[in-house]
Structure formats: structure tokens, C-alpha cells
Amino acid sequence: QVQLGESGGGLVQAGGSLRLSCAASGNTFNIGAMDWYRQAPGKQRELVATVTVVGTTKYADSVKGRFTISRDNAKNTVYLQMNSLRPEDTAVYYCHTIQAGIWHSWGQGTQVTVSS
């Protein structure tokens, strides 16, 4: 099963930008769509953005026009460019993928904090 490792989180002021990265390692055979989720304190984990193997993307309404997801299949890496950040974007961001349509893998999460 694949291992996912996120990086790029941190503290930023409202209106600023961050870029998250998630690299897949180990058994990377047949990785499907890759996603970013986030979970704020006291809230359920929510899907932020998805990118398929061929590059089709989908976004939560709350981040449309501000976040961009992309992937580099040669590097087995997915990115999340986050612009115009708001305090309500503060959360732990998790990378996720499914292999062979069956096995779910999650990263350990990276904290994003947006100050007002």
C-alpha cells in the first residue's frame, strides 16, 4: 500500500498564499484520483479538491477560484496551491488516494493556520 507524506503547511496572514505538496511512496502501483481533505477543530473532515489521473479537477464551493489542485504523475505527487487564504481555511489538511479502486491511504496531515 502507498504511503503519503504532506508538506508545506504553516502560518500565514489572511490574503496570503501557501502551497501544499503530497508525495506518494512505497507501492505506488495503480494510484487513482488524489484528493485534499481538511478538518477544522470541532468539525467533520471535508473534501477540498480532487484531481483524477488524467487531470480532471473538482473543488468544494468554498475554495473555488482560490485553490488549485494539480498532480505530477511521474513524481507521484499532488499539489494544492492556496491563494487568498481566509481564517476559515484554518485546518489540518490531509492528502488521500485510492489504489486499484479499493485501498484508501491517508497522509499524516499538515496544519494550515490563517490569521486575521
C-alpha positions as CSV (number, residue, x, y, z in Angstrom):
1,Q,0.0,0.0,0.0
2,V,1.2,3.5,-0.8
3,Q,2.4,5.9,1.9
4,L,1.5,9.6,1.6
5,G,3.6,12.5,3.1
6,E,2.4,16.1,3.1
7,S,4.4,19.2,3.5
8,G,4.0,23.0,3.0
9,G,1.7,23.9,5.8
10,G,2.3,26.8,8.1
11,L,1.0,30.2,9.5
12,V,0.0,32.9,7.0
13,Q,-1.9,36.1,7.2
14,A,-5.4,36.4,5.6
15,G,-5.0,37.1,1.9
16,G,-1.7,35.2,1.7
17,S,-0.8,32.0,-0.1
18,L,0.6,28.6,0.7
19,R,1.4,25.6,-1.5
20,L,0.9,22.1,-0.1
21,S,2.6,19.0,-1.5
22,C,1.9,15.4,-1.0
23,A,4.3,12.7,-2.2
24,A,3.4,9.1,-2.6
25,S,6.0,6.4,-1.9
26,G,6.2,2.7,-1.5
27,N,3.9,0.6,-3.6
28,T,2.6,3.3,-6.0
29,F,1.0,0.9,-8.5
30,N,-2.4,1.9,-9.8
31,I,-2.9,5.1,-7.8
32,G,-6.2,6.6,-8.8
33,A,-7.6,10.1,-8.1
34,M,-5.8,12.1,-5.4
35,D,-7.6,14.4,-3.0
36,W,-7.1,17.0,-0.4
37,Y,-9.3,17.0,2.6
38,R,-9.3,19.3,5.6
39,Q,-10.6,19.1,9.2
40,A,-11.0,22.2,11.4
41,P,-11.4,21.8,15.2
42,G,-14.8,20.5,16.2
43,K,-15.8,20.0,12.5
44,Q,-16.0,17.0,10.3
45,R,-13.4,16.2,7.7
46,E,-14.4,17.7,4.3
47,L,-13.3,17.2,0.8
48,V,-11.5,20.3,-0.6
49,A,-10.3,19.2,-4.1
50,T,-9.8,16.2,-6.3
51,V,-7.7,15.5,-9.3
52,T,-8.0,12.4,-11.4
53,V,-5.2,10.5,-13.2
54,V,-5.9,12.4,-16.4
55,G,-6.0,15.8,-14.6
56,T,-9.7,16.4,-14.2
57,T,-10.3,18.6,-11.2
58,K,-13.2,19.2,-8.8
59,Y,-13.4,21.7,-5.9
60,A,-15.6,22.4,-2.9
61,D,-17.6,25.6,-3.4
62,S,-15.8,27.3,-0.5
63,V,-12.5,27.2,-2.3
64,K,-13.4,27.6,-6.0
65,G,-11.4,30.3,-7.6
66,R,-8.9,30.4,-4.8
67,F,-7.3,26.9,-4.6
68,T,-5.8,24.9,-7.5
69,I,-5.1,21.2,-7.3
70,S,-2.6,19.6,-9.7
71,R,-0.5,16.4,-9.9
72,D,2.7,15.2,-11.4
73,N,2.2,11.5,-12.2
74,A,5.9,11.0,-12.9
75,K,6.7,12.1,-9.3
76,N,3.5,10.6,-7.8
77,T,2.9,14.0,-6.2
78,V,-0.1,16.1,-5.8
79,Y,-0.1,19.8,-5.0
80,L,-2.6,22.3,-3.6
81,Q,-1.9,26.0,-4.4
82,M,-4.0,28.1,-1.9
83,N,-4.4,31.8,-2.6
84,S,-6.5,34.5,-1.0
85,L,-6.5,32.5,2.2
86,R,-9.1,33.2,4.9
87,P,-9.2,32.5,8.6
88,E,-11.9,29.9,7.9
89,D,-9.4,27.9,5.8
90,T,-7.6,27.1,9.1
91,A,-7.5,23.3,9.4
92,V,-5.3,20.3,9.2
93,Y,-5.0,19.3,5.6
94,Y,-4.8,15.7,4.6
95,C,-3.8,14.0,1.4
96,H,-5.8,10.9,0.3
97,T,-5.8,8.5,-2.6
98,I,-7.3,5.1,-3.5
99,Q,-5.4,2.3,-5.2
100,A,-7.0,-0.1,-7.6
101,G,-10.3,1.3,-6.5
102,I,-10.0,-0.5,-3.2
103,W,-7.3,0.6,-0.8
104,H,-7.6,4.0,0.8
105,S,-4.4,5.8,2.0
106,W,-4.1,8.9,4.1
107,G,-1.3,11.2,4.9
108,Q,-0.5,12.3,8.5
109,G,-1.8,15.8,7.8
110,T,-0.3,19.3,7.8
111,Q,-1.5,22.3,9.8
112,V,-2.6,25.4,7.9
113,T,-3.3,28.4,10.1
114,V,-4.6,31.7,8.7
115,S,-4.5,34.7,10.9
116,S,-6.9,37.6,10.6
